Amino acid sequence: MTTEEKREQVILSLADMLRTTPFQTEFRVKKKPVGIKVIIEVTQEQMTELAKKTIGKEK
């Protein structure tokens, strides 16, 4: 899988999460912004499940 394909997969995954999970947006004014930062708050159980899925996809 190319870097561009991985990037597209992450974008689609984020879009799916935004459709199913409540979220908020914040804007911070900076002199030299470097882009968009996405912070996802999860429980330890959710993180463990996500890690298992990610490892399964790599194999």
N, C-alpha and C positions, 0 to 999 in steps of 0.2 A: 504494500500500500504506500503510495507516495505521500509526501508531506501535505500536499494540497488536498488529497483525499482524506487524510487524518483530520485536517483543519475543518473540512466540510462536515465530517462525522461529529466533531465536537460541537459545531454550530447547530446542527440538527438536534443533538442531544439536549443542548441548552434550551432550544426552542420548545422541545417537548416538556422539559421541566417547568418552564415558565407557563405553559398552558395548564398544568395540573397542580401547581404549587403556588400558594400566595407569595407575593414578593413586593418589595418596595425599591424605589430608585432614589439615589442621592446624587447631587451634582456638587463637585468641588472645583472652584476656580483656581487654576494654577498657571504660572507664567509659561512653563514648558511641559504641557501634558504629553504623556507617552502613549496614551491609548485608553482602552476600556479595561477596567479591573472588575472581575466577577468573583464575589465571595459567596460561597454556598455554606450555610450552617446546617450541619447534620448531626444526628446522634451517633454514638459509637457503633450501634447496631447497623445503622444505615451505611456508615463508612465501611464496615466489615463486609456487608453485602455488595457494595460497589466494588470493593477490592477483589472479591471472589469473581464477580462478573468480568472485570477487566482482565484478570489472570486467565479466565476461561477463553476469552476472545483472542488472546495472544497465542494460544496453543494451536 
